[in-house]
Amino acid sequence: METKILAQTPLGSLDGIRVIDLSRVLGGPYCTQILADHGAEVIKVEPPAGDETRTWGPPFDGDTASYFLGVNRNKLGVSLDLSEEAGRARLLALLETADVLIENFKPGTLERWGIGYEQLLQARFPKLVHCRVSGFGADGPLGGLPGYDAAIQAMTGIMSVNGEAEGEASRVGIPIVDMVTGLNAALGILMALREREGSQLGQFVESTLFDCALSLLHPHTANYFYSGKPPQRTGNAHPNITPYDMFHTGGVDIFLAVGNNAQFTTLCEVIWTPQLADDPRFESNKARTANRRELRRELESVFERWDGAVLADTLIRRGVPCAPVLSINAALDLPHTAHRGMVVSMEGYKGIASPIKLSRTPATYRTPPPKLNEHEAQVFDQTLKGDA
C-alpha cells in the first residue's frame, strides 16, 4: 500500500520548529525535507528564477522537473531577491520567528549582502541555529570554492574505489555525497536545537561536501591507516570479506554477503556443497579472502544450476544475507516496499517516504512540493500578523 495524505495527522516530533530554507539543488533541500516530514514548518525561499532544479529534466510534471519534486514536499514556497534590500528586509522579518536558517550560498555571499552570521544574525537573533551547506567550507586551501557531488567524489577518493578492478574509476550512481551532507546537516541542526534547550543560544552549524565525502570512506581509510597500502578497486567484491560479491546464477544475478563462518556453513548446506565449509582454503574469512578467486569459481559452478530469485530467498530465510539484483522499478514493486509504506502518494505527487519511523510521532505527508512563490500571501500575511 502507498502512504496517502491523511485528513487528520498527529503532530510531528519537530512541530513548533520554524525553518527558513534558502538552500537550493540537493543537500540543503534534502535536509529540510527530513525536518518538514517530521513536523517542522519549512519556508522554502527561492530566488526569482526559482531553484535551478525546477529545470533539471526531463521528466517534468507541468513545468517542474521531477528532480525538484523529489526533495521539496511539505514546504511553503516564497520567492525573494536577496540581492535587493527589500528582499533582505523581508527575510529578516521571517527570521524574527524562526528557529533555523539553512543556506548553501557560496561562503561570503551573506556577508556581501550584510547579513552574515557573525556580522549580523548572531547578535540580532541569538537563538537562531544557522546551518550552512557548502563544498569546502569558508577557509583553508579550498575554502569558498564551489563543490558538486561528482567532483567531490573524484577528489576525495570515492571514485578511486568504485568500479571494476581492471576498469576505470567510476562515479557512484547516486548523488551520495550531496545526500549524506544533507543528512549530516539535519543531524547537526537537531544537535544544536537540543543544546539550545539549556543554553538558550543558537549556534553556527556547518556541513561540507568535502568533509562528508571523506567520512564515507570506511573501511578504505581504516585499511589504509593500518596497512599503509592505498585501497584498490575490487568491483562488487568487498575488500575485507569473502564471499561478499555479485554472482551469476541460472536466473537473476544475486548479491551474496557472507559475514561470518556460520553463514558460510549455512550457504554450503543450502547449495549442497558441505565439503566447501571443511576445505582449509575456505575455513575462515581470512582464508576465504586469500583464496577468493578459487572460491568464486566453486560457487558459480554451483549457482549456475539455481534460479537466482529462489536461491536468494532461500538463503536469506536461513540467515545468510543475499538478494536478487533488481532494477529500481522492480524494487518499488516489492511487496515489502508497500508494507513499509515507502511510497507517498497525494494530489498527483509521488515520492519516497521518510525512512525514519517514530512510534508516537511519525512522519506525515501534508502538502506536495510548492509552485514557485505559491505561498507568498500566506507566509508574509502570517509574518505581519506576528509583528502586530
MOFENRA-V535491 format. One record per residue. PHI is phi as a letter, one per 30 degrees, with the letter a starting at -180 (* if undefined). Layout:
BEGIN
phi:PHI
phi:PHI
END
This chain:
BEGIN
phi:*
phi:c
phi:d
phi:c
phi:d
phi:c
phi:d
phi:b
phi:b
phi:d
phi:d
phi:d
phi:d
phi:c
phi:e
phi:j
phi:c
phi:c
phi:c
phi:c
phi:c
phi:c
phi:d
phi:b
phi:i
phi:b
phi:e
phi:d
phi:d
phi:d
phi:e
phi:d
phi:d
phi:e
phi:d
phi:d
phi:e
phi:c
phi:j
phi:d
phi:d
phi:c
phi:c
phi:d
phi:c
phi:c
phi:d
phi:e
phi:d
phi:j
phi:e
phi:d
phi:d
phi:d
phi:c
phi:d
phi:b
phi:d
phi:d
phi:b
phi:c
phi:i
phi:c
phi:c
phi:d
phi:e
phi:e
phi:d
phi:d
phi:d
phi:b
phi:b
phi:d
phi:i
phi:c
phi:d
phi:c
phi:b
phi:b
phi:b
phi:c
phi:d
phi:d
phi:c
phi:e
phi:d
phi:d
phi:d
phi:d
phi:d
phi:d
phi:d
phi:d
phi:d
phi:d
phi:e
phi:c
phi:c
phi:c
phi:b
phi:c
phi:b
phi:b
phi:b
phi:d
phi:e
phi:e
phi:j
phi:d
phi:d
phi:d
phi:d
phi:d
phi:i
phi:b
phi:d
phi:d
phi:d
phi:d
phi:b
phi:d
phi:d
phi:d
phi:d
phi:b
phi:d
phi:c
phi:d
phi:c
phi:c
phi:c
phi:c
phi:c
phi:b
phi:d
phi:b
phi:i
phi:d
phi:b
phi:i
phi:e
phi:c
phi:e
phi:i
phi:d
phi:d
phi:b
phi:b
phi:e
phi:d
phi:d
phi:d
phi:e
phi:d
phi:d
phi:c
phi:j
phi:d
phi:d
phi:d
phi:c
phi:c
phi:k
phi:d
phi:e
phi:c
phi:c
phi:d
phi:e
phi:b
phi:d
phi:d
phi:d
phi:b
phi:d
phi:d
phi:d
phi:e
phi:d
phi:d
phi:d
phi:d
phi:d
phi:d
phi:d
phi:d
phi:d
phi:d
phi:d
phi:d
phi:d
phi:d
phi:d
phi:d
phi:d
phi:d
phi:e
phi:c
phi:d
phi:i
phi:b
phi:d
phi:a
phi:c
phi:c
phi:b
phi:b
phi:c
phi:d
phi:d
phi:d
phi:d
phi:d
phi:d
phi:d
phi:d
phi:d
phi:d
phi:c
phi:d
phi:d
phi:d
phi:d
phi:d
phi:e
phi:c
phi:c
phi:i
phi:c
phi:d
phi:d
phi:c
phi:d
phi:b
phi:i
phi:d
phi:d
phi:d
phi:d
phi:c
phi:b
phi:b
phi:d
phi:b
phi:a
phi:c
phi:b
phi:d
phi:b
phi:d
phi:b
phi:d
phi:d
phi:b
phi:c
phi:c
phi:b
phi:d
phi:c
phi:a
phi:d
phi:d
phi:d
phi:d
phi:d
phi:d
phi:e
phi:d
phi:d
phi:d
phi:c
phi:i
phi:b
phi:d
phi:d
phi:d
phi:d
phi:c
phi:d
phi:e
phi:d
phi:b
phi:d
phi:b
phi:d
phi:e
phi:d
phi:d
phi:d
phi:d
phi:c
phi:d
phi:d
phi:d
phi:d
phi:d
phi:d
phi:d
phi:d
phi:d
phi:d
phi:c
phi:d
phi:d
phi:c
phi:c
phi:d
phi:e
phi:d
phi:d
phi:d
phi:d
phi:d
phi:d
phi:d
phi:d
phi:d
phi:c
phi:j
phi:c
phi:e
phi:a
phi:a
phi:d
phi:d
phi:c
phi:d
phi:d
phi:d
phi:d
phi:d
phi:d
phi:d
phi:d
phi:e
phi:d
phi:d
phi:d
phi:d
phi:d
phi:i
phi:c
phi:c
phi:c
phi:b
phi:a
phi:h
phi:i
phi:c
phi:b
phi:a
phi:d
phi:d
phi:d
phi:d
phi:c
phi:c
phi:c
phi:d
phi:c
phi:b
phi:d
phi:d
phi:b
phi:b
phi:c
phi:b
phi:d
phi:e
phi:d
phi:d
phi:e
phi:i
phi:d
phi:c
phi:e
phi:d
phi:d
phi:d
phi:d
phi:d
phi:d
phi:d
phi:d
phi:d
phi:d
phi:d
phi:d
END
